[in-house]
């Protein structure tokens, strides 16, 4: 918990964040988006919200959905930096580390584009606009023509050693999977390192919010590797983060050797902390995994929403806001893609993270 001058600093920051929070979509906005009977009508409803700026940026163009979705995420990335500018010290550094996951997504998009032989102009549409803050030379990356050359172009980043170590696996199996895993694991180790620099009270808040996100990623990665890719226990351990807030090698080993999702979730967060009842409605683990991801992401959203209404003079409301806005955009992406496919309102609602139950349960 922040005290004294630090609390005063957070008070000013959170006053500004309260203004940003007012830009989150209201219930009536969501109702209008869901009720729209076509993709064009959905876009028209979106135009009347704060996210309409992403549409305005494309006036005179005909951007595809993926390009629009990247613009929406660019707005989220910009607001993370705005929030970071309001605070100082280790808390600001943590938000800058969190912002870097947008940068990571762009790097992975370029690797995919280069492998598929997509030209620089088309690949630019798949990038999240990050403004001047990024130190990566995106134009140089876009103009590489082979995955091996792209790896070497990353020499000035902290991804270079993991990428070089994984390049032989790419050559052997012909898939970007080992390269993307190498970058993911390298990046997501930066977050616990940044959390360690915080004071005791702020560290607890960051662990509860960002640490839970790492736990969720680790669990989902391990289950996907076992169920979809049939990796060995040793490979699964090597392709995950060895230690997060609640997960360690022993827990990953349990997943790798067949533990069911309910057992793992209860082991981490306790009984009835996460609503896993939808998993009972399907038979196979492959069918369960998308439902597990949805349940865990809804749980994470609930933690962020709780942080927004908690102690006002600390890091919680700021982290809560940046997480909620990113989840909001992920839900918007779901709606836009579902409308393009002609899905009905009820089917879409079942895929959204924004549901009442998301804030109805809490856990450690």
C-alpha beads as a LAMMPS data file, in Angstrom:
LAMMPS data file: protein, C-alpha beads

364 atoms
363 bonds

1 atom types
1 bond types

-500.0 500.0 xlo xhi
-500.0 500.0 ylo yhi
-500.0 500.0 zlo zhi

Masses

1 110.0

Atoms # bond

1 1 1 0.000 0.000 0.000
2 1 1 1.415 3.391 -0.991
3 1 1 1.842 5.958 1.761
4 1 1 2.931 9.601 2.080
5 1 1 4.335 11.272 -1.040
6 1 1 3.902 8.069 -3.024
7 1 1 0.205 7.980 -2.128
8 1 1 -0.148 11.609 -3.245
9 1 1 1.482 10.709 -6.546
10 1 1 -0.901 7.788 -7.005
11 1 1 -3.875 9.993 -6.079
12 1 1 -3.066 12.324 -8.971
13 1 1 -2.481 9.394 -11.297
14 1 1 -5.694 7.660 -10.337
15 1 1 -7.664 10.857 -10.829
16 1 1 -6.436 10.842 -14.417
17 1 1 -7.156 7.121 -14.757
18 1 1 -10.710 7.781 -13.558
19 1 1 -11.062 10.000 -16.611
20 1 1 -9.726 7.246 -18.838
21 1 1 -12.079 4.749 -17.194
22 1 1 -14.994 6.884 -18.325
23 1 1 -13.987 5.969 -21.885
24 1 1 -14.614 2.256 -21.308
25 1 1 -17.750 1.085 -23.057
26 1 1 -21.033 1.368 -21.201
27 1 1 -23.636 -1.393 -20.969
28 1 1 -25.746 0.368 -23.587
29 1 1 -22.768 0.453 -25.955
30 1 1 -22.340 -3.314 -25.656
31 1 1 -26.072 -3.811 -26.152
32 1 1 -25.992 -1.764 -29.359
33 1 1 -22.983 -3.637 -30.707
34 1 1 -24.547 -7.024 -29.991
35 1 1 -27.940 -6.018 -31.393
36 1 1 -26.512 -4.786 -34.711
37 1 1 -27.755 -7.090 -37.470
38 1 1 -24.689 -6.932 -39.716
39 1 1 -21.000 -6.088 -39.682
40 1 1 -21.549 -2.635 -41.289
41 1 1 -24.153 -1.790 -38.651
42 1 1 -21.805 -3.031 -35.937
43 1 1 -19.052 -0.753 -37.250
44 1 1 -21.515 2.129 -37.288
45 1 1 -22.374 1.459 -33.633
46 1 1 -18.656 1.292 -32.820
47 1 1 -18.121 4.649 -34.506
48 1 1 -20.232 6.287 -31.795
49 1 1 -17.948 5.053 -28.996
50 1 1 -14.470 6.200 -27.909
51 1 1 -13.102 3.418 -30.123
52 1 1 -14.521 5.265 -33.124
53 1 1 -11.153 7.027 -33.348
54 1 1 -9.722 3.808 -34.757
55 1 1 -12.308 3.942 -37.531
56 1 1 -11.702 7.645 -38.135
57 1 1 -7.986 6.943 -38.604
58 1 1 -8.925 4.828 -41.611
59 1 1 -11.225 7.346 -43.304
60 1 1 -10.935 7.126 -47.076
61 1 1 -9.515 3.597 -46.858
62 1 1 -11.056 0.143 -46.806
63 1 1 -9.077 -1.582 -44.078
64 1 1 -9.681 -5.237 -43.449
65 1 1 -10.919 -6.444 -40.092
66 1 1 -7.438 -7.506 -39.034
67 1 1 -6.049 -4.045 -39.737
68 1 1 -8.899 -2.443 -37.771
69 1 1 -8.338 -4.824 -34.886
70 1 1 -4.661 -3.848 -34.832
71 1 1 -5.652 -0.176 -34.698
72 1 1 -7.896 -0.909 -31.722
73 1 1 -4.998 -2.620 -29.939
74 1 1 -2.791 0.341 -30.831
75 1 1 -5.154 2.537 -28.837
76 1 1 -4.778 0.211 -25.861
77 1 1 -0.984 0.299 -26.158
78 1 1 -1.020 4.110 -26.256
79 1 1 -3.128 4.261 -23.097
80 1 1 -0.707 1.947 -21.262
81 1 1 2.002 4.532 -21.936
82 1 1 -0.314 7.348 -20.848
83 1 1 -0.937 5.525 -17.578
84 1 1 2.809 4.870 -17.146
85 1 1 3.544 8.571 -17.596
86 1 1 1.363 9.347 -14.572
87 1 1 3.478 7.319 -12.129
88 1 1 7.162 6.872 -11.435
89 1 1 9.924 4.527 -10.383
90 1 1 9.479 0.773 -10.415
91 1 1 5.717 1.052 -11.059
92 1 1 6.343 2.996 -14.251
93 1 1 9.013 0.503 -15.288
94 1 1 6.537 -2.351 -14.783
95 1 1 3.992 -0.719 -17.085
96 1 1 6.662 -0.251 -19.732
97 1 1 7.491 -3.956 -19.492
98 1 1 3.780 -4.776 -19.803
99 1 1 3.526 -2.493 -22.855
100 1 1 6.254 -4.560 -24.536
101 1 1 3.852 -7.477 -25.085
102 1 1 2.329 -5.422 -27.928
103 1 1 5.817 -5.150 -29.381
104 1 1 6.237 -8.914 -29.058
105 1 1 3.006 -9.500 -30.985
106 1 1 4.341 -7.356 -33.817
107 1 1 7.603 -9.286 -33.952
108 1 1 5.711 -12.581 -34.173
109 1 1 3.472 -11.159 -36.911
110 1 1 6.536 -10.267 -38.971
111 1 1 8.032 -13.736 -38.522
112 1 1 4.771 -15.228 -39.795
113 1 1 4.636 -12.820 -42.714
114 1 1 8.229 -13.469 -43.768
115 1 1 7.723 -17.222 -43.592
116 1 1 4.600 -16.941 -45.752
117 1 1 6.308 -14.678 -48.279
118 1 1 4.063 -11.681 -47.596
119 1 1 5.430 -8.337 -48.777
120 1 1 6.294 -5.426 -46.452
121 1 1 3.292 -3.285 -47.439
122 1 1 0.800 -6.019 -46.607
123 1 1 2.601 -6.975 -43.407
124 1 1 2.355 -3.399 -42.128
125 1 1 -1.423 -3.826 -41.970
126 1 1 -0.927 -6.691 -39.526
127 1 1 1.149 -4.630 -37.075
128 1 1 -0.131 -2.872 -33.983
129 1 1 0.699 0.849 -34.384
130 1 1 3.112 1.686 -31.554
131 1 1 4.190 5.207 -32.426
132 1 1 7.673 6.417 -31.609
133 1 1 8.152 4.561 -28.330
134 1 1 9.449 1.287 -29.779
135 1 1 13.184 0.985 -30.333
136 1 1 12.845 -1.866 -32.808
137 1 1 13.601 -1.021 -36.435
138 1 1 10.335 -2.293 -37.890
139 1 1 11.172 -1.310 -41.460
140 1 1 14.371 -3.363 -41.373
141 1 1 12.459 -6.375 -40.054
142 1 1 9.739 -6.001 -42.677
143 1 1 12.260 -6.137 -45.503
144 1 1 14.008 -9.342 -44.460
145 1 1 13.210 -12.246 -46.778
146 1 1 14.094 -15.316 -44.698
147 1 1 13.432 -16.468 -41.154
148 1 1 17.151 -17.044 -40.511
149 1 1 17.992 -13.491 -41.621
150 1 1 15.139 -12.167 -39.493
151 1 1 16.566 -13.921 -36.445
152 1 1 19.917 -12.190 -36.983
153 1 1 18.155 -8.871 -37.486
154 1 1 16.952 -9.279 -33.860
155 1 1 20.589 -9.169 -32.651
156 1 1 20.091 -5.893 -30.769
157 1 1 17.147 -7.237 -28.763
158 1 1 17.004 -9.522 -25.746
159 1 1 15.264 -12.122 -27.904
160 1 1 18.370 -12.930 -29.909
161 1 1 19.839 -15.736 -27.770
162 1 1 16.542 -17.645 -27.363
163 1 1 15.903 -17.245 -31.102
164 1 1 19.348 -18.497 -32.074
165 1 1 18.981 -21.436 -29.694
166 1 1 15.606 -22.379 -31.221
167 1 1 16.530 -21.830 -34.882
168 1 1 17.694 -25.416 -35.373
169 1 1 14.238 -26.622 -34.258
170 1 1 12.647 -24.395 -36.878
171 1 1 14.972 -25.862 -39.506
172 1 1 14.201 -29.375 -38.325
173 1 1 10.413 -29.190 -38.055
174 1 1 9.615 -26.368 -40.504
175 1 1 7.321 -24.536 -38.095
176 1 1 7.636 -21.204 -36.280
177 1 1 6.321 -22.808 -33.103
178 1 1 9.725 -23.161 -31.334
179 1 1 10.754 -19.609 -32.265
180 1 1 7.493 -18.112 -30.985
181 1 1 7.685 -20.118 -27.772
182 1 1 11.274 -18.973 -27.262
183 1 1 10.224 -15.324 -27.551
184 1 1 7.164 -15.781 -25.342
185 1 1 9.134 -17.426 -22.551
186 1 1 11.881 -14.794 -22.760
187 1 1 9.437 -11.893 -22.603
188 1 1 7.204 -13.242 -19.851
189 1 1 10.200 -13.696 -17.557
190 1 1 10.627 -9.908 -17.628
191 1 1 7.350 -9.320 -15.793
192 1 1 8.253 -11.194 -12.553
193 1 1 11.637 -9.445 -12.640
194 1 1 9.908 -6.052 -12.828
195 1 1 7.461 -6.998 -10.064
196 1 1 10.398 -7.819 -7.751
197 1 1 11.491 -4.180 -7.941
198 1 1 8.224 -2.941 -6.395
199 1 1 7.577 -2.259 -2.731
200 1 1 5.859 -4.959 -0.701
201 1 1 2.300 -3.623 -1.048
202 1 1 2.533 -2.839 -4.744
203 1 1 4.210 -6.169 -5.396
204 1 1 1.182 -7.981 -3.956
205 1 1 -1.137 -6.019 -6.261
206 1 1 1.019 -6.705 -9.315
207 1 1 1.257 -10.404 -8.487
208 1 1 -2.509 -10.606 -8.105
209 1 1 -3.124 -9.011 -11.506
210 1 1 -0.143 -9.589 -13.791
211 1 1 1.077 -12.622 -11.862
212 1 1 -2.311 -14.269 -12.331
213 1 1 -2.028 -13.582 -16.053
214 1 1 1.313 -15.421 -16.109
215 1 1 -0.201 -18.334 -14.188
216 1 1 -3.024 -18.547 -16.730
217 1 1 -0.635 -18.446 -19.678
218 1 1 1.578 -21.115 -18.161
219 1 1 -1.357 -23.426 -17.469
220 1 1 -2.868 -22.965 -20.930
221 1 1 0.486 -23.457 -22.655
222 1 1 1.099 -26.690 -20.757
223 1 1 -2.355 -28.087 -21.547
224 1 1 -2.086 -27.126 -25.236
225 1 1 1.336 -28.747 -25.542
226 1 1 -0.012 -31.951 -24.029
227 1 1 -3.409 -32.119 -25.735
228 1 1 -2.801 -30.540 -29.146
229 1 1 0.907 -31.132 -29.773
230 1 1 1.442 -34.353 -27.800
231 1 1 4.757 -33.102 -26.423
232 1 1 6.659 -35.070 -23.815
233 1 1 6.735 -33.940 -20.184
234 1 1 10.337 -32.766 -20.623
235 1 1 9.437 -30.710 -23.700
236 1 1 6.425 -29.178 -21.962
237 1 1 8.555 -28.076 -19.019
238 1 1 11.154 -26.571 -21.367
239 1 1 8.481 -24.658 -23.291
240 1 1 6.871 -23.004 -20.265
241 1 1 7.883 -20.442 -17.648
242 1 1 9.472 -22.500 -14.893
243 1 1 8.165 -20.395 -12.054
244 1 1 5.364 -17.834 -11.783
245 1 1 3.295 -16.777 -8.777
246 1 1 1.402 -20.046 -8.375
247 1 1 2.957 -22.352 -10.951
248 1 1 6.251 -24.192 -10.762
249 1 1 7.940 -27.182 -12.369
250 1 1 5.976 -29.603 -10.175
251 1 1 2.631 -28.181 -11.311
252 1 1 3.666 -28.159 -14.981
253 1 1 4.818 -31.754 -14.528
254 1 1 1.369 -32.619 -13.137
255 1 1 -0.300 -31.139 -16.229
256 1 1 2.174 -32.868 -18.540
257 1 1 1.434 -36.250 -16.986
258 1 1 -2.342 -36.029 -17.251
259 1 1 -3.852 -33.946 -14.418
260 1 1 -7.293 -32.595 -15.444
261 1 1 -8.029 -28.835 -15.588
262 1 1 -10.312 -28.790 -12.534
263 1 1 -7.611 -30.352 -10.360
264 1 1 -5.005 -27.809 -11.488
265 1 1 -7.289 -24.787 -11.071
266 1 1 -8.362 -25.887 -7.590
267 1 1 -4.750 -26.522 -6.638
268 1 1 -3.821 -22.947 -7.559
269 1 1 -6.830 -20.832 -6.635
270 1 1 -8.901 -23.071 -4.409
271 1 1 -12.324 -24.675 -4.884
272 1 1 -15.065 -22.694 -6.651
273 1 1 -12.786 -19.711 -7.354
274 1 1 -13.172 -20.156 -11.102
275 1 1 -16.416 -21.272 -12.759
276 1 1 -15.463 -24.395 -14.686
277 1 1 -18.990 -25.771 -15.026
278 1 1 -19.042 -25.344 -18.847
279 1 1 -16.240 -27.910 -19.087
280 1 1 -18.646 -30.587 -17.854
281 1 1 -20.748 -30.136 -20.989
282 1 1 -18.087 -31.487 -23.382
283 1 1 -16.391 -34.862 -23.520
284 1 1 -12.829 -34.472 -24.773
285 1 1 -9.900 -32.451 -23.470
286 1 1 -9.538 -30.825 -26.886
287 1 1 -13.090 -29.485 -26.504
288 1 1 -12.431 -28.415 -22.910
289 1 1 -9.402 -26.229 -23.586
290 1 1 -11.201 -23.288 -25.284
291 1 1 -13.720 -23.308 -22.427
292 1 1 -10.904 -23.439 -19.870
293 1 1 -9.262 -20.414 -21.500
294 1 1 -12.548 -18.495 -21.471
295 1 1 -13.165 -19.302 -17.790
296 1 1 -9.658 -18.273 -16.732
297 1 1 -9.731 -15.047 -18.742
298 1 1 -13.090 -14.162 -17.199
299 1 1 -11.601 -14.795 -13.773
300 1 1 -8.679 -12.476 -14.626
301 1 1 -11.086 -9.797 -15.820
302 1 1 -12.908 -10.072 -12.495
303 1 1 -9.672 -9.404 -10.623
304 1 1 -9.007 -6.323 -12.752
305 1 1 -12.533 -5.002 -12.205
306 1 1 -12.151 -5.483 -8.437
307 1 1 -8.836 -3.608 -8.493
308 1 1 -10.539 -0.615 -10.118
309 1 1 -12.803 -0.245 -7.093
310 1 1 -10.186 -1.023 -4.436
311 1 1 -7.709 1.173 -2.548
312 1 1 -7.527 4.364 -4.656
313 1 1 -3.989 5.493 -3.792
314 1 1 -1.984 2.679 -5.263
315 1 1 -1.091 0.686 -8.345
316 1 1 -4.262 -1.437 -8.382
317 1 1 -6.658 0.941 -10.192
318 1 1 -4.024 1.762 -12.806
319 1 1 -3.239 -1.878 -13.613
320 1 1 -6.930 -2.705 -13.418
321 1 1 -7.718 -0.066 -16.030
322 1 1 -5.088 -1.115 -18.580
323 1 1 -6.129 -4.764 -18.241
324 1 1 -9.842 -3.986 -18.555
325 1 1 -9.316 -1.882 -21.663
326 1 1 -7.285 -4.581 -23.364
327 1 1 -9.915 -7.193 -22.545
328 1 1 -12.563 -4.796 -23.854
329 1 1 -10.788 -4.661 -27.205
330 1 1 -10.425 -8.451 -27.282
331 1 1 -14.195 -8.659 -26.833
332 1 1 -14.708 -6.099 -29.609
333 1 1 -12.533 -8.223 -31.886
334 1 1 -14.689 -11.235 -31.030
335 1 1 -17.858 -9.305 -31.893
336 1 1 -16.500 -7.958 -35.188
337 1 1 -15.255 -11.340 -36.371
338 1 1 -18.454 -13.063 -35.260
339 1 1 -20.637 -10.513 -37.056
340 1 1 -18.576 -11.070 -40.207
341 1 1 -19.413 -14.780 -39.894
342 1 1 -23.105 -14.073 -39.346
343 1 1 -23.278 -15.339 -35.767
344 1 1 -26.313 -14.551 -33.632
345 1 1 -26.291 -12.452 -30.484
346 1 1 -26.549 -15.338 -28.011
347 1 1 -23.704 -17.246 -29.605
348 1 1 -21.488 -14.160 -29.516
349 1 1 -22.367 -13.399 -25.892
350 1 1 -21.205 -16.848 -24.906
351 1 1 -17.698 -16.088 -26.225
352 1 1 -17.245 -12.714 -24.518
353 1 1 -15.114 -12.140 -21.441
354 1 1 -17.412 -9.361 -20.320
355 1 1 -20.173 -11.227 -18.470
356 1 1 -21.681 -10.626 -15.032
357 1 1 -20.063 -13.756 -13.631
358 1 1 -16.643 -12.343 -14.501
359 1 1 -16.813 -10.096 -11.450
360 1 1 -18.832 -12.386 -9.250
361 1 1 -16.016 -14.600 -7.989
362 1 1 -12.742 -13.649 -6.445
363 1 1 -9.601 -15.542 -5.630
364 1 1 -6.069 -15.126 -4.495

Bonds

1 1 1 2
2 1 2 3
3 1 3 4
4 1 4 5
5 1 5 6
6 1 6 7
7 1 7 8
8 1 8 9
9 1 9 10
10 1 10 11
11 1 11 12
12 1 12 13
13 1 13 14
14 1 14 15
15 1 15 16
16 1 16 17
17 1 17 18
18 1 18 19
19 1 19 20
20 1 20 21
21 1 21 22
22 1 22 23
23 1 23 24
24 1 24 25
25 1 25 26
26 1 26 27
27 1 27 28
28 1 28 29
29 1 29 30
30 1 30 31
31 1 31 32
32 1 32 33
33 1 33 34
34 1 34 35
35 1 35 36
36 1 36 37
37 1 37 38
38 1 38 39
39 1 39 40
40 1 40 41
41 1 41 42
42 1 42 43
43 1 43 44
44 1 44 45
45 1 45 46
46 1 46 47
47 1 47 48
48 1 48 49
49 1 49 50
50 1 50 51
51 1 51 52
52 1 52 53
53 1 53 54
54 1 54 55
55 1 55 56
56 1 56 57
57 1 57 58
58 1 58 59
59 1 59 60
60 1 60 61
61 1 61 62
62 1 62 63
63 1 63 64
64 1 64 65
65 1 65 66
66 1 66 67
67 1 67 68
68 1 68 69
69 1 69 70
70 1 70 71
71 1 71 72
72 1 72 73
73 1 73 74
74 1 74 75
75 1 75 76
76 1 76 77
77 1 77 78
78 1 78 79
79 1 79 80
80 1 80 81
81 1 81 82
82 1 82 83
83 1 83 84
84 1 84 85
85 1 85 86
86 1 86 87
87 1 87 88
88 1 88 89
89 1 89 90
90 1 90 91
91 1 91 92
92 1 92 93
93 1 93 94
94 1 94 95
95 1 95 96
96 1 96 97
97 1 97 98
98 1 98 99
99 1 99 100
100 1 100 101
101 1 101 102
102 1 102 103
103 1 103 104
104 1 104 105
105 1 105 106
106 1 106 107
107 1 107 108
108 1 108 109
109 1 109 110
110 1 110 111
111 1 111 112
112 1 112 113
113 1 113 114
114 1 114 115
115 1 115 116
116 1 116 117
117 1 117 118
118 1 118 119
119 1 119 120
120 1 120 121
121 1 121 122
122 1 122 123
123 1 123 124
124 1 124 125
125 1 125 126
126 1 126 127
127 1 127 128
128 1 128 129
129 1 129 130
130 1 130 131
131 1 131 132
132 1 132 133
133 1 133 134
134 1 134 135
135 1 135 136
136 1 136 137
137 1 137 138
138 1 138 139
139 1 139 140
140 1 140 141
141 1 141 142
142 1 142 143
143 1 143 144
144 1 144 145
145 1 145 146
146 1 146 147
147 1 147 148
148 1 148 149
149 1 149 150
150 1 150 151
151 1 151 152
152 1 152 153
153 1 153 154
154 1 154 155
155 1 155 156
156 1 156 157
157 1 157 158
158 1 158 159
159 1 159 160
160 1 160 161
161 1 161 162
162 1 162 163
163 1 163 164
164 1 164 165
165 1 165 166
166 1 166 167
167 1 167 168
168 1 168 169
169 1 169 170
170 1 170 171
171 1 171 172
172 1 172 173
173 1 173 174
174 1 174 175
175 1 175 176
176 1 176 177
177 1 177 178
178 1 178 179
179 1 179 180
180 1 180 181
181 1 181 182
182 1 182 183
183 1 183 184
184 1 184 185
185 1 185 186
186 1 186 187
187 1 187 188
188 1 188 189
189 1 189 190
190 1 190 191
191 1 191 192
192 1 192 193
193 1 193 194
194 1 194 195
195 1 195 196
196 1 196 197
197 1 197 198
198 1 198 199
199 1 199 200
200 1 200 201
201 1 201 202
202 1 202 203
203 1 203 204
204 1 204 205
205 1 205 206
206 1 206 207
207 1 207 208
208 1 208 209
209 1 209 210
210 1 210 211
211 1 211 212
212 1 212 213
213 1 213 214
214 1 214 215
215 1 215 216
216 1 216 217
217 1 217 218
218 1 218 219
219 1 219 220
220 1 220 221
221 1 221 222
222 1 222 223
223 1 223 224
224 1 224 225
225 1 225 226
226 1 226 227
227 1 227 228
228 1 228 229
229 1 229 230
230 1 230 231
231 1 231 232
232 1 232 233
233 1 233 234
234 1 234 235
235 1 235 236
236 1 236 237
237 1 237 238
238 1 238 239
239 1 239 240
240 1 240 241
241 1 241 242
242 1 242 243
243 1 243 244
244 1 244 245
245 1 245 246
246 1 246 247
247 1 247 248
248 1 248 249
249 1 249 250
250 1 250 251
251 1 251 252
252 1 252 253
253 1 253 254
254 1 254 255
255 1 255 256
256 1 256 257
257 1 257 258
258 1 258 259
259 1 259 260
260 1 260 261
261 1 261 262
262 1 262 263
263 1 263 264
264 1 264 265
265 1 265 266
266 1 266 267
267 1 267 268
268 1 268 269
269 1 269 270
270 1 270 271
271 1 271 272
272 1 272 273
273 1 273 274
274 1 274 275
275 1 275 276
276 1 276 277
277 1 277 278
278 1 278 279
279 1 279 280
280 1 280 281
281 1 281 282
282 1 282 283
283 1 283 284
284 1 284 285
285 1 285 286
286 1 286 287
287 1 287 288
288 1 288 289
289 1 289 290
290 1 290 291
291 1 291 292
292 1 292 293
293 1 293 294
294 1 294 295
295 1 295 296
296 1 296 297
297 1 297 298
298 1 298 299
299 1 299 300
300 1 300 301
301 1 301 302
302 1 302 303
303 1 303 304
304 1 304 305
305 1 305 306
306 1 306 307
307 1 307 308
308 1 308 309
309 1 309 310
310 1 310 311
311 1 311 312
312 1 312 313
313 1 313 314
314 1 314 315
315 1 315 316
316 1 316 317
317 1 317 318
318 1 318 319
319 1 319 320
320 1 320 321
321 1 321 322
322 1 322 323
323 1 323 324
324 1 324 325
325 1 325 326
326 1 326 327
327 1 327 328
328 1 328 329
329 1 329 330
330 1 330 331
331 1 331 332
332 1 332 333
333 1 333 334
334 1 334 335
335 1 335 336
336 1 336 337
337 1 337 338
338 1 338 339
339 1 339 340
340 1 340 341
341 1 341 342
342 1 342 343
343 1 343 344
344 1 344 345
345 1 345 346
346 1 346 347
347 1 347 348
348 1 348 349
349 1 349 350
350 1 350 351
351 1 351 352
352 1 352 353
353 1 353 354
354 1 354 355
355 1 355 356
356 1 356 357
357 1 357 358
358 1 358 359
359 1 359 360
360 1 360 361
361 1 361 362
362 1 362 363
363 1 363 364
